[in-house]
Every structure is written in structure tokens, then in C-alpha cells.
């Protein structure tokens, strides 16, 4: 073998080594992507949940509350204007999602929103209160969140059970939403504010509130 053939052979060997390294890198990358995809797709399409307990619901996932013959499906994230955690904003913004709620043959689309302070928002699906307790991930300015990345924390409570507990009387505005006759806790009295909305206050403060114009005098 002359020196020219030796050079050619070494070049072929080097090229083969480079090819094997590149091929191995691609194989590892593809395997990692497949494993991640499998992990995402392996999440159950339907989970079991309980009344009065928080549960996590991924995008396009459903939860069944068998004791109530209910099924809740995370349909969509219609908006997410929450202020990114790494940015200072004047307004904290809010996020809004849509759920499909079924009970027996009754079905409805429910919209729930949550503010930047993560305070729970509620919607009424008689006789149930549906809460959006949390929506994650929380936005950051450097990442674009895709719909399939979201997970909602939901809690469903039966209003009839709350109504039967004297210490759990709902605030007046929530009672208005439910369309029930407004009542206050025994130690409070019902008043109508200057804007027409109801409020429950202590009896000894009633006259002071009237003097300040906070409530109507004839309530």
C-alpha cells in the first residue's frame, strides 16, 4: 500500500467515525423526543374526581364525578393576559378558560376566569358552584405557552350542602347569581347599597352607613 492509499483509507475511517457520531446523536435525540411524546400521550383522557375536593385537569382532559353523574372537560384557554412573573405591570391581568360540564343529559359550556392574584372565580351550574382555583403554568415573558401546556385546578361544590350549613351562608352577590332569596348570617342585617347591590352588615353600623350615604335609608 502506497502513501496515497493510506491517506484515502484514513479519510474514509475519519468520515465513518464522524457519521457514526452524528447518527448516534440523532438517534439519542429522536429517542428523547419519542419518550417525551409518549409521556404526554400516556396521561389518561379521563380521570376520577370527587365533590368538594380540588382536582387537576389538563388541556383536553375530562374528569368524572361518579357520585353526581357529572363529567367536566377542559375545552380551551380563551385568554391569558396575566402579567408575566418577571415583569412589573400596572394591571395584573386575568386568564379565562372554557369547560364542558355534563350532568346526565344536561350539558353546558362554562367560562371561568382567574386574576393575576390567583383568587378563585366561580360559575353556577345548578345546584353546583364550579371554581377555577388555579391555572398553570404562570406566564413568563421569555416563554410562549401552548394550549396543551395548561393545567387547571378545579373544585366543584354542591350549593345545597352549603345552604344547609348556617355558618356557610354565601355572600349576598353569590346568592343573587344563584337566584335565591338573599339571607344574612344571624348576627347581620341585609342592606341595599347606593348602587343597588345587597350587603350584610352589623346592626350597630347601619345608621352610620346611612349617614355616609353608603346605603339607602328605606332598606
Secondary structure, 3 states (H helix, E strand, C coil): CCHHHHHHHHHHHHHHHHHHHHHHHHHHHHHHHHHHHHHHHCCCCEEECCCCCCEEEECCCEEEEHHHCEEEEEEEEEEECCCCCCCCCCCCCEEEEEEEEEECCEEEEEEEEEECCCCCEEEEECCEEEEEEEEECCCCCCCCCCHHHCEEEEEEEEHHHHHCCHHHCCCHHHHHHHCCCCCCCCCEEEEEECCCCEEEEEHHHHHHHHHCCCECCCC
